[in-house]
Amino acid sequence: MTEEFVEDFGVRASYKELVGCGHSPMIDDLDQVIKAMEDFFRDN
């Protein structure tokens, strides 16, 4: 399913696995979420 989302959104999306996070990544590891977002915004 993830691959389909990335394919549909093209360059506006990328896949980043958040290690140790479940269905609530902002609660599980907010710092990791923020880093992934900062990297995405910087690179796109």
DSSP file (Angstrom, degrees, kcal/mol; ACC not computed):
  #  RESIDUE AA STRUCTURE BP1 BP2  ACC     N-H-->O    O-->H-N    N-H-->O    O-->H-N    TCO  KAPPA ALPHA  PHI   PSI    X-CA   Y-CA   Z-CA
    1    1 A M     >        0   0    0      0, 0.0     4,-1.8     0, 0.0     5,-0.1   0.000 360.0 360.0 360.0 -39.7    0.0    0.0    0.0
    2    2 A T  H  >  +     0   0    0      1,-0.2     4,-2.4     2,-0.2     5,-0.2   0.915 360.0  53.9 -59.8 -43.6    2.8    2.4    0.8
    3    3 A E  H  > S+     0   0    0      1,-0.2     4,-2.5     2,-0.2    -1,-0.2   0.876 106.2  53.3 -60.0 -37.2    4.4    1.9   -2.6
    4    4 A E  H  > S+     0   0    0      2,-0.2     4,-2.7     1,-0.2    -1,-0.2   0.903 108.0  49.9 -65.8 -40.9    1.0    2.9   -4.2
    5    5 A F  H  X S+     0   0    0     -4,-1.8     4,-2.5     2,-0.2     5,-0.2   0.946 112.5  46.6 -61.6 -48.0    0.8    6.1   -2.3
    6    6 A V  H  X S+     0   0    0     -4,-2.4     4,-1.5     1,-0.2     7,-0.2   0.911 113.8  49.0 -61.1 -42.4    4.4    7.1   -3.2
    7    7 A E  H  < S+     0   0    0     -4,-2.5    -1,-0.2    -5,-0.2    -2,-0.2   0.916 112.4  47.9 -63.4 -43.4    3.7    6.2   -6.8
    8    8 A D  H  < S+     0   0    0     -4,-2.7    -2,-0.2     1,-0.2    -1,-0.2   0.888 117.2  41.2 -65.3 -40.2    0.4    8.2   -6.9
    9    9 A F  H >< S-     0   0    0     -4,-2.5     3,-1.8     1,-0.2    -1,-0.2   0.633  89.8-171.0 -86.1 -13.9    1.9   11.3   -5.3
   10   10 A G  G ><  -     0   0    0     -4,-1.5     3,-1.6     1,-0.3    -1,-0.2  -0.333  67.6  -4.5  62.1-134.6    5.2   11.2   -7.3
   11   11 A V  G 3  S+     0   0    0      1,-0.3    -1,-0.3    -4,-0.1    -4,-0.1   0.597 123.9  74.8 -70.7  -9.8    7.9   13.6   -6.1
   12   12 A R  G <  S+     0   0    0     -3,-1.8     2,-0.3    -6,-0.1    -1,-0.3   0.466 100.8  45.4 -80.7   1.1    5.5   15.1   -3.6
   13   13 A A    <   +     0   0    0     -3,-1.6     2,-0.3    -7,-0.2    -7,-0.0  -0.967  58.9 179.0-140.3 155.5    5.9   12.0   -1.4
   14   14 A S        -     0   0    0     -2,-0.3     2,-0.5     2,-0.0    26,-0.0  -0.975  30.0-113.4-149.7 159.3    8.7    9.8   -0.1
   15   15 A Y        +     0   0    0     -2,-0.3     2,-0.4     2,-0.0    -2,-0.0  -0.828  32.8 171.1 -99.2 129.4    8.9    6.8    2.1
   16   16 A K        -     0   0    0     -2,-0.5     2,-0.4     2,-0.0    -2,-0.0  -0.946  24.5-142.5-137.7 115.2   10.6    7.0    5.5
   17   17 A E        -     0   0    0     -2,-0.4     2,-0.9     1,-0.0    -2,-0.0  -0.647  10.4-147.3 -78.1 127.6   10.3    4.2    8.0
   18   18 A L    >   -     0   0    0     -2,-0.4     3,-1.7     3,-0.1     2,-0.1  -0.844  20.6-135.7 -97.4 104.1   10.0    5.5   11.5
   19   19 A V  T 3  S+     0   0    0     -2,-0.9     3,-0.1     1,-0.3    13,-0.1  -0.353  82.4   7.8 -66.2 129.8   11.9    2.9   13.6
   20   20 A G  T 3  S+     0   0    0      1,-0.3     2,-0.4    -2,-0.1    -1,-0.3   0.551 100.6 122.2  80.0   7.5   10.1    1.9   16.8
   21   21 A C    <   -     0   0    0     -3,-1.7    -1,-0.3     1,-0.1    -3,-0.1  -0.808  35.6-178.8-105.8 145.4    6.9    3.8   15.9
   22   22 A G        -     0   0    0     -2,-0.4    -1,-0.1     2,-0.1    -4,-0.1   0.160  62.2 -40.0-108.8-131.8    3.4    2.3   15.6
   23   23 A H  S    S+     0   0    0      1,-0.2     3,-0.1     2,-0.1    -2,-0.0   0.512 134.1  50.9 -80.5  -4.9    0.1    4.0   14.7
   24   24 A S    >>  +     0   0    0      1,-0.1     4,-2.9     2,-0.0     3,-1.4  -0.551  61.3 162.8-129.8  67.7    1.0    7.1   16.8
   25   25 A P  H 3> S+     0   0    0      0, 0.0     4,-2.7     0, 0.0     8,-0.3   0.813  73.9  59.6 -61.5 -30.5    4.4    8.2   15.7
   26   26 A M  H 34 S+     0   0    0      1,-0.2     4,-0.4     2,-0.2     8,-0.1   0.773 115.2  36.4 -70.1 -22.6    4.1   11.7   17.2
   27   27 A I  H <4 S+     0   0    0     -3,-1.4     3,-0.3     2,-0.2    -1,-0.2   0.828 117.8  50.9 -90.4 -40.5    3.6   10.1   20.6
   28   28 A D  H  < S-     0   0    0     -4,-2.9    -2,-0.2     1,-0.2    -1,-0.1   0.902 137.8 -11.0 -65.3 -42.9    6.0    7.2   20.1
   29   29 A D    >X  +     0   0    0     -4,-2.7     4,-1.6    -5,-0.2     3,-0.5  -0.458  61.9 174.8-162.7  77.5    8.9    9.4   18.9
   30   30 A L  H 3> S+     0   0    0     -4,-0.4     4,-2.7    -3,-0.3     5,-0.2   0.859  82.2  58.4 -58.0 -39.1    8.2   13.0   18.1
   31   31 A D  H 3> S+     0   0    0      1,-0.2     4,-2.3     2,-0.2    -1,-0.2   0.888 105.7  49.6 -60.7 -38.5   11.9   13.9   17.5
   32   32 A Q  H <> S+     0   0    0     -3,-0.5     4,-2.2     2,-0.2    -1,-0.2   0.881 111.1  49.7 -67.9 -37.9   12.1   11.2   14.8
   33   33 A V  H  X S+     0   0    0     -4,-1.6     4,-2.4    -8,-0.3    -2,-0.2   0.933 111.4  48.6 -64.8 -46.6    8.9   12.6   13.1
   34   34 A I  H  X S+     0   0    0     -4,-2.7     4,-2.8     1,-0.2     5,-0.2   0.912 111.0  50.3 -61.3 -43.1   10.3   16.2   13.2
   35   35 A K  H  X S+     0   0    0     -4,-2.3     4,-2.6    -5,-0.2    -1,-0.2   0.919 110.5  49.6 -61.6 -43.9   13.6   15.1   11.7
   36   36 A A  H  X S+     0   0    0     -4,-2.2     4,-2.2     2,-0.2    -1,-0.2   0.904 113.4  46.7 -62.4 -40.9   11.9   13.2    8.9
   37   37 A M  H  X S+     0   0    0     -4,-2.4     4,-2.8     2,-0.2     5,-0.2   0.922 111.9  49.7 -67.5 -44.0    9.7   16.2    8.1
   38   38 A E  H  X S+     0   0    0     -4,-2.8     4,-2.4     1,-0.2    -2,-0.2   0.917 111.6  49.4 -61.0 -43.3   12.7   18.6    8.2
   39   39 A D  H  X S+     0   0    0     -4,-2.6     4,-2.3    -5,-0.2    -1,-0.2   0.926 112.0  48.7 -61.3 -44.8   14.6   16.4    5.9
   40   40 A F  H  X S+     0   0    0     -4,-2.2     4,-1.3     1,-0.2    -2,-0.2   0.940 113.4  45.6 -61.9 -48.1   11.7   16.1    3.5
   41   41 A F  H  < S+     0   0    0     -4,-2.8    -1,-0.2     1,-0.2    -2,-0.2   0.877 114.0  49.6 -65.6 -37.1   11.1   19.9    3.4
   42   42 A R  H  < S+     0   0    0     -4,-2.4    -1,-0.2    -5,-0.2    -2,-0.2   0.897 116.2  41.8 -65.7 -40.6   14.8   20.6    3.0
   43   43 A D  H  <        0   0    0     -4,-2.3    -1,-0.2    -5,-0.2    -2,-0.2   0.592 360.0 360.0 -86.9 -11.3   15.2   18.1    0.1
   44   44 A N     <        0   0    0     -4,-1.3    -1,-0.2    -5,-0.2    -2,-0.2   0.404 360.0 360.0-121.8 360.0   12.0   18.9   -1.8
